[in-house]
Amino acid sequence: MRKALLFAPMMILLLALLCACGGKEEAESRQVQEDFRDLRAQAEVNLTCHYGDEVRTYGLSCAYTPEKSSVTVTAPADLAGVSAEFDGETLSLRYDDILIDAGVYSGTEISPFWAVPSLLRAMGEGYLLEVCREDIGDIPCLRAAFEITGQDGGKTVYTVWLDETDQPVRGEITVEETVVYGVDFTSFTKEGDYDGGENAATDLGGD
């Protein structure tokens, strides 16, 4: 009985410490979400696409704003230069100044071209599901998961790992509990940080 009486306060203290830690991390995520709500940025990424048993990887350059985004393929070489524009509803492809209507985005049908803009948009507009600390390699990160409900009612989970300066290091897009896209950021620059000053593009170790 004496051990039980001593054990109970220790558990209460431990739970209080855990709740305090979770509250701090959630507060950080809320602040990040506020910062990303009106984000305008340039990102260079490696996108891994999981198509059943097939995996494909692309290099992409993304110019993002909440209103309109453009994405250009940088690798592989035979697709380099193909680009897409997205205004929140309509996706258009462009190559050699030829613009092609690629249809309307809805629900969980996310094009590889729209993967990076949709991840950044979810960070500003999504419902915060969970948050914790989790390192990516030797980089200490805050891991946050956001949920977006599509026009057809389908739900997509966007998970992002942010370093200590709130720069995205990695992201994942999950549909029906399956990771469809993995996003590794090689550089990330917010609008206003293009002057080469101390806040210029963050190099995240890409090629």
Contacts in CASP RR format, 6 or more apart in sequence:
PFRMAT RR
TARGET T0000
AUTHOR 0000-0000-0000
METHOD contacts of the structure
MODEL  1
MRKALLFAPMMILLLALLCACGGKEEAESRQVQEDFRDLRAQAEVNLTCH
YGDEVRTYGLSCAYTPEKSSVTVTAPADLAGVSAEFDGETLSLRYDDILI
DAGVYSGTEISPFWAVPSLLRAMGEGYLLEVCREDIGDIPCLRAAFEITG
QDGGKTVYTVWLDETDQPVRGEITVEETVVYGVDFTSFTKEGDYDGGENA
ATDLGGD
22 131 0 8 1.000
22 132 0 8 1.000
25 131 0 8 1.000
25 132 0 8 1.000
25 133 0 8 1.000
25 142 0 8 1.000
26 128 0 8 1.000
26 131 0 8 1.000
28 131 0 8 1.000
28 142 0 8 1.000
29 128 0 8 1.000
29 131 0 8 1.000
29 142 0 8 1.000
29 144 0 8 1.000
30 128 0 8 1.000
32 123 0 8 1.000
32 142 0 8 1.000
32 144 0 8 1.000
32 162 0 8 1.000
32 166 0 8 1.000
33 123 0 8 1.000
33 124 0 8 1.000
33 126 0 8 1.000
33 128 0 8 1.000
33 146 0 8 1.000
34 124 0 8 1.000
35 166 0 8 1.000
36 120 0 8 1.000
36 123 0 8 1.000
36 124 0 8 1.000
37 66 0 8 1.000
37 124 0 8 1.000
37 125 0 8 1.000
38 66 0 8 1.000
39 64 0 8 1.000
39 65 0 8 1.000
39 66 0 8 1.000
39 120 0 8 1.000
39 123 0 8 1.000
39 124 0 8 1.000
39 190 0 8 1.000
39 191 0 8 1.000
40 64 0 8 1.000
40 65 0 8 1.000
40 190 0 8 1.000
40 191 0 8 1.000
41 63 0 8 1.000
41 64 0 8 1.000
41 120 0 8 1.000
41 188 0 8 1.000
41 189 0 8 1.000
41 190 0 8 1.000
41 191 0 8 1.000
42 61 0 8 1.000
42 62 0 8 1.000
42 63 0 8 1.000
42 64 0 8 1.000
42 187 0 8 1.000
42 188 0 8 1.000
42 189 0 8 1.000
42 191 0 8 1.000
42 194 0 8 1.000
42 201 0 8 1.000
43 61 0 8 1.000
43 62 0 8 1.000
43 64 0 8 1.000
43 116 0 8 1.000
43 120 0 8 1.000
43 168 0 8 1.000
43 185 0 8 1.000
43 187 0 8 1.000
43 188 0 8 1.000
43 189 0 8 1.000
44 59 0 8 1.000
44 60 0 8 1.000
44 61 0 8 1.000
44 62 0 8 1.000
44 74 0 8 1.000
44 185 0 8 1.000
44 186 0 8 1.000
44 187 0 8 1.000
44 188 0 8 1.000
44 206 0 8 1.000
45 59 0 8 1.000
45 60 0 8 1.000
45 62 0 8 1.000
45 116 0 8 1.000
45 183 0 8 1.000
45 184 0 8 1.000
45 185 0 8 1.000
45 186 0 8 1.000
46 57 0 8 1.000
46 58 0 8 1.000
46 59 0 8 1.000
46 60 0 8 1.000
46 183 0 8 1.000
46 184 0 8 1.000
46 186 0 8 1.000
46 206 0 8 1.000
47 57 0 8 1.000
47 58 0 8 1.000
47 59 0 8 1.000
47 60 0 8 1.000
47 112 0 8 1.000
47 115 0 8 1.000
47 116 0 8 1.000
47 181 0 8 1.000
47 182 0 8 1.000
47 183 0 8 1.000
47 184 0 8 1.000
48 55 0 8 1.000
48 56 0 8 1.000
48 57 0 8 1.000
48 181 0 8 1.000
48 182 0 8 1.000
48 183 0 8 1.000
48 184 0 8 1.000
49 55 0 8 1.000
49 56 0 8 1.000
49 57 0 8 1.000
49 58 0 8 1.000
49 112 0 8 1.000
49 115 0 8 1.000
49 180 0 8 1.000
49 181 0 8 1.000
49 182 0 8 1.000
50 178 0 8 1.000
50 179 0 8 1.000
50 180 0 8 1.000
50 181 0 8 1.000
50 182 0 8 1.000
57 75 0 8 1.000
58 73 0 8 1.000
58 75 0 8 1.000
58 76 0 8 1.000
58 79 0 8 1.000
58 112 0 8 1.000
59 73 0 8 1.000
59 74 0 8 1.000
59 75 0 8 1.000
60 71 0 8 1.000
60 72 0 8 1.000
60 73 0 8 1.000
60 74 0 8 1.000
60 113 0 8 1.000
60 116 0 8 1.000
61 71 0 8 1.000
61 72 0 8 1.000
61 74 0 8 1.000
62 69 0 8 1.000
62 70 0 8 1.000
62 71 0 8 1.000
62 72 0 8 1.000
62 116 0 8 1.000
62 117 0 8 1.000
62 120 0 8 1.000
63 69 0 8 1.000
63 70 0 8 1.000
63 71 0 8 1.000
64 116 0 8 1.000
64 117 0 8 1.000
64 120 0 8 1.000
66 121 0 8 1.000
67 87 0 8 1.000
67 88 0 8 1.000
68 85 0 8 1.000
68 86 0 8 1.000
68 87 0 8 1.000
68 88 0 8 1.000
69 85 0 8 1.000
69 86 0 8 1.000
69 117 0 8 1.000
70 83 0 8 1.000
70 84 0 8 1.000
70 85 0 8 1.000
70 86 0 8 1.000
71 83 0 8 1.000
71 84 0 8 1.000
71 86 0 8 1.000
71 113 0 8 1.000
71 114 0 8 1.000
71 116 0 8 1.000
71 117 0 8 1.000
72 81 0 8 1.000
72 82 0 8 1.000
72 83 0 8 1.000
72 84 0 8 1.000
73 79 0 8 1.000
73 80 0 8 1.000
73 81 0 8 1.000
73 82 0 8 1.000
73 83 0 8 1.000
74 80 0 8 1.000
74 81 0 8 1.000
81 95 0 8 1.000
82 93 0 8 1.000
82 94 0 8 1.000
82 95 0 8 1.000
83 93 0 8 1.000
83 94 0 8 1.000
83 95 0 8 1.000
84 91 0 8 1.000
84 92 0 8 1.000
84 93 0 8 1.000
84 94 0 8 1.000
84 102 0 8 1.000
84 111 0 8 1.000
84 113 0 8 1.000
84 114 0 8 1.000
85 91 0 8 1.000
85 92 0 8 1.000
85 94 0 8 1.000
86 92 0 8 1.000
86 105 0 8 1.000
86 113 0 8 1.000
86 114 0 8 1.000
86 117 0 8 1.000
88 105 0 8 1.000
89 104 0 8 1.000
89 105 0 8 1.000
90 101 0 8 1.000
90 103 0 8 1.000
90 104 0 8 1.000
90 105 0 8 1.000
91 102 0 8 1.000
91 103 0 8 1.000
91 104 0 8 1.000
91 105 0 8 1.000
91 111 0 8 1.000
91 113 0 8 1.000
91 114 0 8 1.000
92 99 0 8 1.000
92 100 0 8 1.000
92 101 0 8 1.000
92 102 0 8 1.000
93 99 0 8 1.000
93 100 0 8 1.000
93 102 0 8 1.000
93 113 0 8 1.000
94 100 0 8 1.000
102 111 0 8 1.000
102 113 0 8 1.000
105 111 0 8 1.000
105 114 0 8 1.000
106 150 0 8 1.000
106 151 0 8 1.000
106 152 0 8 1.000
107 150 0 8 1.000
107 151 0 8 1.000
107 152 0 8 1.000
107 153 0 8 1.000
107 154 0 8 1.000
107 156 0 8 1.000
108 150 0 8 1.000
108 152 0 8 1.000
108 154 0 8 1.000
108 155 0 8 1.000
108 156 0 8 1.000
108 175 0 8 1.000
108 176 0 8 1.000
110 118 0 8 1.000
110 156 0 8 1.000
110 173 0 8 1.000
110 175 0 8 1.000
110 180 0 8 1.000
110 181 0 8 1.000
112 181 0 8 1.000
115 173 0 8 1.000
115 181 0 8 1.000
115 182 0 8 1.000
115 183 0 8 1.000
116 183 0 8 1.000
118 148 0 8 1.000
118 156 0 8 1.000
118 158 0 8 1.000
118 173 0 8 1.000
119 158 0 8 1.000
119 160 0 8 1.000
119 168 0 8 1.000
119 171 0 8 1.000
119 173 0 8 1.000
119 183 0 8 1.000
120 168 0 8 1.000
121 148 0 8 1.000
122 146 0 8 1.000
122 147 0 8 1.000
122 148 0 8 1.000
122 156 0 8 1.000
122 158 0 8 1.000
123 144 0 8 1.000
123 146 0 8 1.000
123 158 0 8 1.000
123 160 0 8 1.000
123 168 0 8 1.000
124 146 0 8 1.000
125 148 0 8 1.000
126 146 0 8 1.000
126 147 0 8 1.000
126 148 0 8 1.000
126 158 0 8 1.000
127 146 0 8 1.000
127 147 0 8 1.000
127 148 0 8 1.000
128 144 0 8 1.000
128 145 0 8 1.000
128 146 0 8 1.000
129 145 0 8 1.000
129 146 0 8 1.000
129 147 0 8 1.000
129 157 0 8 1.000
130 144 0 8 1.000
130 145 0 8 1.000
131 142 0 8 1.000
131 143 0 8 1.000
131 144 0 8 1.000
131 145 0 8 1.000
132 142 0 8 1.000
132 143 0 8 1.000
133 140 0 8 1.000
133 141 0 8 1.000
133 142 0 8 1.000
133 143 0 8 1.000
134 141 0 8 1.000
134 143 0 8 1.000
134 161 0 8 1.000
135 141 0 8 1.000
136 161 0 8 1.000
136 169 0 8 1.000
136 170 0 8 1.000
139 161 0 8 1.000
139 163 0 8 1.000
139 169 0 8 1.000
140 163 0 8 1.000
140 164 0 8 1.000
141 161 0 8 1.000
141 162 0 8 1.000
141 163 0 8 1.000
141 169 0 8 1.000
141 170 0 8 1.000
142 161 0 8 1.000
142 162 0 8 1.000
142 166 0 8 1.000
143 159 0 8 1.000
143 160 0 8 1.000
143 161 0 8 1.000
143 162 0 8 1.000
144 159 0 8 1.000
144 160 0 8 1.000
144 162 0 8 1.000
145 157 0 8 1.000
145 158 0 8 1.000
145 159 0 8 1.000
145 160 0 8 1.000
146 157 0 8 1.000
146 158 0 8 1.000
146 159 0 8 1.000
146 160 0 8 1.000
147 155 0 8 1.000
147 156 0 8 1.000
147 157 0 8 1.000
147 158 0 8 1.000
148 155 0 8 1.000
148 156 0 8 1.000
148 158 0 8 1.000
149 155 0 8 1.000
150 156 0 8 1.000
156 173 0 8 1.000
156 174 0 8 1.000
156 175 0 8 1.000
157 173 0 8 1.000
157 174 0 8 1.000
157 175 0 8 1.000
158 171 0 8 1.000
158 172 0 8 1.000
158 173 0 8 1.000
158 174 0 8 1.000
159 171 0 8 1.000
159 172 0 8 1.000
159 173 0 8 1.000
159 174 0 8 1.000
160 168 0 8 1.000
160 170 0 8 1.000
160 171 0 8 1.000
160 172 0 8 1.000
161 168 0 8 1.000
161 169 0 8 1.000
161 170 0 8 1.000
161 171 0 8 1.000
162 168 0 8 1.000
162 169 0 8 1.000
163 169 0 8 1.000
163 204 0 8 1.000
165 202 0 8 1.000
167 185 0 8 1.000
167 188 0 8 1.000
167 202 0 8 1.000
167 204 0 8 1.000
168 185 0 8 1.000
168 188 0 8 1.000
169 184 0 8 1.000
169 185 0 8 1.000
169 204 0 8 1.000
170 182 0 8 1.000
170 183 0 8 1.000
170 184 0 8 1.000
170 185 0 8 1.000
171 182 0 8 1.000
171 183 0 8 1.000
171 184 0 8 1.000
171 185 0 8 1.000
172 179 0 8 1.000
172 181 0 8 1.000
172 182 0 8 1.000
172 183 0 8 1.000
173 179 0 8 1.000
173 180 0 8 1.000
173 181 0 8 1.000
173 182 0 8 1.000
173 183 0 8 1.000
174 180 0 8 1.000
184 206 0 8 1.000
185 204 0 8 1.000
186 203 0 8 1.000
186 204 0 8 1.000
186 205 0 8 1.000
186 206 0 8 1.000
186 207 0 8 1.000
187 201 0 8 1.000
187 202 0 8 1.000
187 203 0 8 1.000
187 204 0 8 1.000
187 206 0 8 1.000
188 201 0 8 1.000
188 202 0 8 1.000
188 204 0 8 1.000
189 200 0 8 1.000
189 201 0 8 1.000
189 202 0 8 1.000
190 199 0 8 1.000
192 199 0 8 1.000
193 199 0 8 1.000
193 200 0 8 1.000
193 201 0 8 1.000
194 200 0 8 1.000
194 201 0 8 1.000
END
